[in-house]
Amino acid sequence: MNKEYTVPTWEPGIKQLAPNIYAYIQAKATWYWSNAGFIVGNDYVVVVDSLATVGLTQRFKDEIRKITDKPIRYLINTHHHGDHTWGNHVFAGAIIISHNYCRHEAIETGIMDPGLLNTIFTEFDFRGIAVTPADITFDKQLTLHMDERKVRLLHFGTGHTAGDIIVHLPEEGVIFAGDFIFLYSTPLGMEGSFAGWLRNLDIMANLGARVYVPGHGPVCGVEGLNLCRDYLVFVQGEAKKRFDKGMTVDEAAKDIDLGQFKQWPNRERILANVERLWRESRGEDPTTSKLNVAEVFLRMDTMAKAGEL
């Protein structure tokens, strides 16, 4: 095992990345433990993502209030997944901004049954989660002019999902990457395009940022982006071999030896990733060829508990 692939621990909480720019990092990078962030201006605050539950989001909001009492004017959602949106309503009064597709999917997907979620993910309390879609949407690029600072919201095409964006602060060299980057956490690509995700990571790397805030895992430099990229390339290649052999999704998921990535938690996500890669190999559009998310979650949970991966 290459030492760089062992899973380290990291300090959770507020991390100052540059003057008035902060990441909010969770202690774990497993299911529903996602990161967020915020930017403090002269007159208001911009928040990047809410969290998976009301309680987690309220805790995040309380930490913001330890830094500033300025009003939270904008809440940016990097994509539609519940661990980045289900706590939006905790920031009541904030104007929510997302990509067009993120808003569409948040509404269409709705929320998973909180009772089912509580059964599968017993460490959380999902009561009170809600869909609170964006007030403002955009397609390719939107810039917030926050005092003298530019806050660039960029969409590069379908990647982790069809509606992922990054929040780029060019002068400070900071990128809130959302779930384009999973670090020391198995990436989950069941609703996007692996080819697009890899393209988007390359575009992001060329923006020259010095620091990235992953959707899951510790704050990193470009080396963190590259580790996530390595996983995607590896799984894409291994899945293609098994697709060409005519294996089923479940057969391929069980057959792939994750090697250096075995230590990353939630390796059962290989099942969802292979499901997506099978469709990608057939040339299906991820915006129309959708997985049954609840069914895939149950299959992943069953395989994980059975020790089959």
C-alpha positions as CSV (number, residue, x, y, z in Angstrom):
1,M,0.0,0.0,0.0
2,N,1.4,3.3,-1.0
3,K,1.5,5.4,2.1
4,E,-0.1,8.5,0.5
5,Y,-3.4,6.4,0.0
6,T,-3.8,5.7,3.7
7,V,-6.8,7.5,5.3
8,P,-5.6,10.2,7.6
9,T,-7.5,12.1,10.3
10,W,-8.1,15.8,10.1
11,E,-9.3,18.5,12.4
12,P,-13.0,19.4,11.8
13,G,-14.6,22.8,12.0
14,I,-14.0,26.3,10.6
15,K,-10.9,26.7,8.5
16,Q,-9.8,30.1,7.3
17,L,-8.5,29.9,3.7
18,A,-7.9,33.5,3.0
19,P,-9.1,36.8,4.6
20,N,-12.9,36.5,5.2
21,I,-13.1,33.1,3.3
22,Y,-13.8,30.0,5.4
23,A,-14.4,26.3,4.9
24,Y,-16.6,24.3,7.2
25,I,-15.1,20.8,7.4
26,Q,-16.6,17.7,8.9
27,A,-14.6,15.2,10.9
28,K,-15.6,12.3,8.6
29,A,-16.0,12.0,4.8
30,T,-18.5,9.1,4.9
31,W,-22.2,9.1,3.9
32,Y,-23.9,12.4,4.5
33,W,-20.9,14.0,6.2
34,S,-20.3,16.8,3.7
35,N,-18.4,20.1,3.8
36,A,-19.6,23.7,3.3
37,G,-18.2,27.2,3.5
38,F,-18.8,30.9,3.6
39,I,-17.5,34.3,2.5
40,V,-17.8,37.4,4.7
41,G,-18.2,40.7,2.9
42,N,-18.5,44.3,4.2
43,D,-22.3,44.1,4.5
44,Y,-23.4,40.4,4.1
45,V,-22.4,36.8,4.0
46,V,-22.4,34.2,1.1
47,V,-22.8,30.6,2.2
48,V,-21.7,27.7,0.0
49,D,-24.0,24.7,0.6
50,S,-26.2,23.6,3.5
51,L,-25.9,20.2,5.1
52,A,-27.8,16.9,5.2
53,T,-29.9,17.5,8.3
54,V,-31.5,20.4,10.1
55,G,-29.3,19.8,13.1
56,L,-26.0,19.7,11.2
57,T,-27.0,22.8,9.2
58,Q,-27.9,24.7,12.4
59,R,-24.6,23.7,13.9
60,F,-22.9,25.1,10.8
61,K,-24.9,28.3,11.1
62,D,-24.0,28.7,14.7
63,E,-20.3,28.5,13.8
64,I,-20.8,31.2,11.2
65,R,-22.3,33.4,13.9
66,K,-19.2,33.0,16.0
67,I,-17.3,34.7,13.1
68,T,-19.8,37.3,12.0
69,D,-23.3,38.6,12.8
70,K,-23.8,40.1,9.3
71,P,-26.9,38.9,7.4
72,I,-26.6,35.8,5.2
73,R,-27.7,37.2,1.8
74,Y,-26.9,34.3,-0.6
75,L,-26.8,30.6,-0.3
76,I,-25.1,28.8,-3.2
77,N,-25.8,25.1,-3.8
78,T,-23.0,23.3,-5.7
79,H,-25.4,20.5,-6.8
80,H,-28.8,19.0,-5.8
81,H,-27.8,16.1,-3.6
82,G,-29.5,16.1,-0.2
83,D,-26.3,16.4,1.9
84,H,-25.7,19.8,0.2
85,T,-29.3,21.0,0.1
86,W,-31.7,19.5,2.6
87,G,-30.8,22.1,5.2
88,N,-31.3,25.1,2.9
89,H,-34.4,26.2,4.9
90,V,-32.3,26.7,8.0
91,F,-30.9,29.8,6.2
92,A,-34.4,31.4,6.0
93,G,-34.3,34.7,4.1
94,A,-31.2,33.9,2.1
95,I,-31.5,34.0,-1.7
96,I,-30.6,30.6,-3.1
97,I,-28.5,30.3,-6.2
98,S,-27.8,27.1,-8.2
99,H,-27.4,25.8,-11.7
100,N,-30.6,25.4,-13.7
101,Y,-30.4,21.6,-13.6
102,C,-29.7,21.5,-9.9
103,R,-32.9,23.3,-9.2
104,H,-34.8,21.0,-11.6
105,E,-33.4,17.9,-10.0
106,A,-33.9,19.1,-6.4
107,I,-37.6,19.5,-7.2
108,E,-38.0,16.4,-9.3
109,T,-36.1,14.1,-6.9
110,G,-37.6,15.5,-3.7
111,I,-36.5,14.0,-0.4
112,M,-35.9,10.4,0.4
113,D,-38.1,8.9,3.1
114,P,-36.6,10.2,6.4
115,G,-37.7,7.0,8.1
116,L,-35.8,4.9,5.5
117,L,-32.8,7.2,5.8
118,N,-32.8,6.9,9.6
119,T,-32.9,3.1,9.2
120,I,-29.9,3.0,6.9
121,F,-27.9,5.8,8.3
122,T,-28.6,5.5,12.0
123,E,-26.2,8.2,13.2
124,F,-28.3,11.0,11.7
125,D,-31.7,12.5,12.4
126,F,-33.3,13.3,9.1
127,R,-36.6,14.6,10.5
128,G,-37.4,18.1,9.2
129,I,-35.4,17.9,6.0
130,A,-36.9,19.7,3.1
131,V,-36.5,20.7,-0.6
132,T,-35.9,24.4,-0.8
133,P,-34.9,25.1,-4.5
134,A,-33.0,28.0,-5.9
135,D,-34.4,31.4,-6.4
136,I,-31.8,32.3,-9.0
137,T,-30.4,29.9,-11.6
138,F,-27.9,30.1,-14.4
139,D,-26.3,28.0,-17.1
140,K,-22.6,28.5,-17.7
141,Q,-21.3,31.2,-15.4
142,L,-22.5,33.8,-12.9
143,T,-20.3,36.3,-11.0
144,L,-21.2,37.9,-7.7
145,H,-19.4,41.2,-7.2
146,M,-18.9,41.1,-3.5
147,D,-17.3,44.4,-2.5
148,E,-14.0,44.3,-4.4
149,R,-14.0,40.5,-4.6
150,K,-15.2,38.4,-7.5
151,V,-17.1,35.2,-6.6
152,R,-17.3,33.1,-9.8
153,L,-19.9,30.3,-10.1
154,L,-18.8,28.1,-13.0
155,H,-20.5,25.1,-14.7
156,F,-18.4,23.0,-17.1
157,G,-21.0,20.5,-18.2
158,T,-22.2,17.1,-16.8
159,G,-19.7,15.7,-14.3
160,H,-20.5,14.3,-10.9
161,T,-24.1,15.3,-11.7
162,A,-25.5,17.3,-14.7
163,G,-25.8,20.4,-12.5
164,D,-22.6,20.7,-10.5
165,I,-20.9,24.0,-10.2
166,I,-17.7,25.3,-8.5
167,V,-17.3,28.5,-6.5
168,H,-14.1,30.1,-7.6
169,L,-12.4,33.1,-6.0
170,P,-9.6,33.8,-8.5
171,E,-7.7,36.5,-6.6
172,E,-7.4,34.3,-3.5
173,G,-6.8,31.1,-5.4
174,V,-9.7,29.3,-3.6
175,I,-12.1,26.8,-5.1
176,F,-15.1,25.3,-3.3
177,A,-15.2,22.2,-5.4
178,G,-18.4,20.5,-4.1
179,D,-18.5,16.8,-5.0
180,F,-16.2,17.2,-7.9
181,I,-13.6,16.2,-5.2
182,F,-14.0,13.3,-2.8
183,L,-10.8,13.0,-0.8
184,Y,-10.2,9.9,1.3
185,S,-13.8,9.0,0.6
186,T,-15.0,6.8,-2.3
187,P,-16.4,9.0,-5.1
188,L,-20.0,8.5,-6.0
189,G,-20.9,9.0,-9.7
190,M,-24.3,7.4,-10.1
191,E,-26.0,10.5,-11.6
192,G,-23.4,12.0,-13.9
193,S,-20.7,11.1,-16.4
194,F,-17.2,9.8,-15.6
195,A,-15.8,11.1,-18.8
196,G,-17.3,14.5,-18.0
197,W,-16.2,14.4,-14.4
198,L,-12.6,13.8,-15.5
199,R,-12.8,16.6,-18.1
200,N,-14.2,19.0,-15.4
201,L,-11.4,18.1,-13.0
202,D,-8.8,18.9,-15.7
203,I,-10.5,22.3,-16.4
204,M,-10.5,23.0,-12.6
205,A,-6.9,22.1,-12.2
206,N,-6.0,24.6,-15.0
207,L,-7.6,27.5,-13.0
208,G,-4.4,27.6,-10.9
209,A,-6.1,27.5,-7.5
210,R,-3.8,27.0,-4.4
211,V,-6.5,25.5,-2.2
212,Y,-9.6,23.3,-2.8
213,V,-12.5,22.6,-0.5
214,P,-13.8,19.1,-1.4
215,G,-17.4,18.1,-1.0
216,H,-16.1,15.3,1.3
217,G,-12.7,15.2,3.0
218,P,-10.0,17.7,4.2
219,V,-9.0,20.9,2.5
220,C,-6.3,20.2,0.0
221,G,-4.1,21.4,-2.9
222,V,-4.1,20.0,-6.4
223,E,-2.8,16.7,-5.0
224,G,-6.2,16.0,-3.5
225,L,-7.9,16.7,-6.8
226,N,-5.4,14.3,-8.5
227,L,-6.1,11.5,-5.9
228,C,-9.8,11.8,-6.7
229,R,-9.0,11.7,-10.4
230,D,-6.9,8.6,-10.0
231,Y,-9.9,6.7,-8.5
232,L,-12.2,7.8,-11.3
233,V,-9.7,6.7,-14.0
234,F,-9.0,3.4,-12.3
235,V,-12.7,2.5,-11.9
236,Q,-13.5,3.7,-15.4
237,G,-10.8,1.4,-16.8
238,E,-11.7,-1.7,-14.7
239,A,-15.4,-1.3,-15.4
240,K,-14.8,-1.1,-19.1
241,K,-12.9,-4.5,-19.1
242,R,-15.8,-6.2,-17.3
243,F,-18.5,-4.5,-19.5
244,D,-16.7,-5.9,-22.5
245,K,-16.7,-9.4,-21.0
246,G,-20.5,-9.2,-20.6
247,M,-20.5,-9.2,-16.8
248,T,-23.6,-7.9,-14.9
249,V,-23.3,-4.8,-12.8
250,D,-23.2,-6.8,-9.6
251,E,-20.7,-9.3,-10.9
252,A,-18.4,-6.5,-12.0
253,A,-18.8,-4.6,-8.7
254,K,-17.8,-7.6,-6.7
255,D,-15.0,-8.6,-9.1
256,I,-13.1,-5.2,-9.2
257,D,-10.2,-5.2,-6.7
258,L,-10.0,-1.6,-5.5
259,G,-6.3,-2.0,-4.6
260,Q,-4.9,1.2,-3.2
261,F,-8.4,2.6,-2.7
262,K,-9.7,-0.2,-0.5
263,Q,-9.0,1.9,2.6
264,W,-11.2,4.7,1.5
265,P,-14.6,4.4,3.3
266,N,-17.9,3.5,1.6
267,R,-16.3,1.3,-1.1
268,E,-19.8,-0.1,-1.7
269,R,-20.2,2.9,-3.9
270,I,-18.4,0.9,-6.6
271,L,-21.8,-0.7,-7.3
272,A,-23.5,2.7,-8.1
273,N,-20.4,3.7,-10.1
274,V,-20.5,0.6,-12.2
275,E,-24.3,1.1,-12.7
276,R,-23.5,4.5,-14.2
277,L,-20.6,3.3,-16.2
278,W,-22.7,0.5,-17.8
279,R,-25.1,3.2,-19.0
280,E,-22.2,5.4,-20.1
281,S,-20.7,2.5,-22.1
282,R,-24.0,2.2,-23.9
283,G,-24.0,5.9,-24.7
284,E,-27.0,6.8,-22.6
285,D,-27.6,10.4,-21.5
286,P,-27.4,10.7,-17.7
287,T,-30.2,13.3,-17.6
288,T,-32.6,10.8,-19.1
289,S,-31.1,7.4,-18.2
290,K,-31.6,7.7,-14.4
291,L,-31.0,5.2,-11.7
292,N,-33.5,4.3,-9.1
293,V,-31.6,6.0,-6.3
294,A,-33.5,4.4,-3.4
295,E,-33.1,0.9,-4.9
296,V,-29.3,1.4,-5.5
297,F,-28.9,2.7,-2.0
298,L,-30.5,-0.5,-0.6
299,R,-28.4,-2.7,-2.8
300,M,-25.2,-0.9,-1.7
301,D,-26.3,-1.2,1.9
302,T,-27.0,-4.9,1.5
303,M,-23.7,-5.6,-0.2
304,A,-21.7,-3.6,2.4
305,K,-23.3,-5.4,5.3
306,A,-22.8,-8.8,3.6
307,G,-19.0,-7.9,3.2
308,E,-19.3,-8.6,-0.5
309,L,-17.2,-5.7,-1.6
